[in-house]
Amino acid sequence: MKKFCLALDLIDDPELIAEYENYHQNIWPEVRQSILDSGIINMEIYRVQNRLFMIIEAEDSFSFESKNNLDQNNPKVQEWEELMWKFQQQLPDSKAGEKWRLMDRIFSL
């Protein structure tokens, strides 16, 4: 099993943050299915202030490239991603259009 941790910021507006969290309480069924179809076994998102942390546990065969290809061919996932940009902002030094940034593990017990 693979594990990945990613980070992203939200626009620092309490109303937008509440709306974003509300969307994630009931994600669209097509988005949920696309996550599972990509080989992701578990996904969790945590928030502190306007910073998000995502933890992904995935099958050994999982790759972000494959997930991206699946997402690009799924109109509902594209609609969801476009909607989420209303709430999200890139981390400093991100590439154009880059959302979630993969974090480097610096410690493991």
C-alpha positions as CSV (number, residue, x, y, z in Angstrom):
1,M,0.0,0.0,0.0
2,K,1.1,3.5,-0.8
3,K,0.6,6.6,1.3
4,F,0.7,10.2,0.1
5,C,0.2,13.5,2.0
6,L,-0.8,16.7,0.1
7,A,-1.4,20.3,1.0
8,L,-3.6,23.1,-0.4
9,D,-4.9,26.4,0.9
10,L,-8.5,27.7,0.9
11,I,-9.4,31.3,0.4
12,D,-9.3,32.7,3.9
13,D,-13.0,33.5,4.1
14,P,-15.1,31.8,6.9
15,E,-18.3,31.6,4.7
16,L,-16.4,30.0,1.8
17,I,-14.6,27.6,4.1
18,A,-18.0,26.5,5.6
19,E,-19.4,26.0,2.1
20,Y,-16.3,24.0,1.1
21,E,-16.7,21.8,4.1
22,N,-20.4,21.3,3.4
23,Y,-19.6,20.1,-0.1
24,H,-17.2,17.6,1.4
25,Q,-19.8,16.2,3.8
26,N,-21.7,14.9,0.7
27,I,-19.3,14.6,-2.2
28,W,-21.0,13.8,-5.5
29,P,-21.3,10.1,-6.1
30,E,-19.4,10.3,-9.4
31,V,-16.5,12.0,-7.6
32,R,-16.5,9.3,-4.9
33,Q,-16.6,6.5,-7.5
34,S,-13.7,8.1,-9.5
35,I,-11.6,8.2,-6.4
36,L,-12.2,4.5,-5.7
37,D,-11.8,3.6,-9.4
38,S,-8.3,5.1,-9.4
39,G,-7.0,2.7,-6.7
40,I,-7.4,5.0,-3.7
41,I,-8.5,3.0,-0.7
42,N,-8.9,5.8,1.8
43,M,-8.7,9.6,1.6
44,E,-9.0,12.0,4.5
45,I,-8.8,15.8,4.5
46,Y,-7.9,17.8,7.6
47,R,-8.0,21.6,8.0
48,V,-6.3,24.1,10.2
49,Q,-7.3,27.7,9.6
50,N,-7.3,27.9,5.8
51,R,-4.7,25.1,5.1
52,L,-5.8,21.7,4.1
53,F,-3.9,18.4,4.5
54,M,-5.0,15.3,2.5
55,I,-3.9,11.8,3.3
56,I,-4.3,9.2,0.6
57,E,-3.9,5.4,1.1
58,A,-3.8,3.7,-2.2
59,E,-3.1,0.3,-3.9
60,D,0.4,-0.3,-5.0
61,S,-0.7,0.1,-8.6
62,F,-1.9,3.7,-8.0
63,S,-0.3,6.6,-9.8
64,F,-1.2,10.3,-10.0
65,E,-0.7,10.2,-13.8
66,S,-3.3,7.4,-14.1
67,K,-5.7,9.2,-11.8
68,N,-5.3,12.5,-13.8
69,N,-6.1,10.6,-17.0
70,L,-9.2,9.2,-15.5
71,D,-10.3,12.6,-14.2
72,Q,-9.7,14.3,-17.5
73,N,-12.1,11.9,-19.1
74,N,-14.9,12.3,-16.5
75,P,-17.1,15.4,-17.0
76,K,-18.6,15.2,-13.5
77,V,-15.1,15.2,-11.9
78,Q,-14.1,18.1,-14.1
79,E,-17.3,20.0,-13.0
80,W,-16.4,19.3,-9.4
81,E,-12.8,20.5,-9.8
82,E,-14.0,23.7,-11.5
83,L,-16.4,24.3,-8.6
84,M,-13.8,23.7,-6.0
85,W,-11.5,26.4,-7.5
86,K,-14.1,28.9,-6.1
87,F,-12.8,28.0,-2.6
88,Q,-9.2,27.0,-3.2
89,Q,-6.0,29.0,-3.7
90,Q,-2.6,27.7,-4.7
91,L,0.3,27.4,-2.3
92,P,3.1,29.8,-2.8
93,D,5.5,28.8,-5.6
94,S,2.9,26.5,-7.2
95,K,2.9,26.0,-10.9
96,A,0.1,27.5,-13.0
97,G,-3.1,25.5,-12.4
98,E,-1.5,23.3,-9.7
99,K,-3.8,22.5,-6.8
100,W,-2.8,19.9,-4.2
101,R,0.9,19.8,-3.6
102,L,2.6,16.5,-2.6
103,M,4.4,16.8,0.7
104,D,7.8,15.4,1.5
105,R,7.9,13.1,4.5
106,I,10.6,14.4,6.9
107,F,10.0,11.9,9.8
108,S,8.7,8.4,10.3
109,L,8.6,6.5,13.6
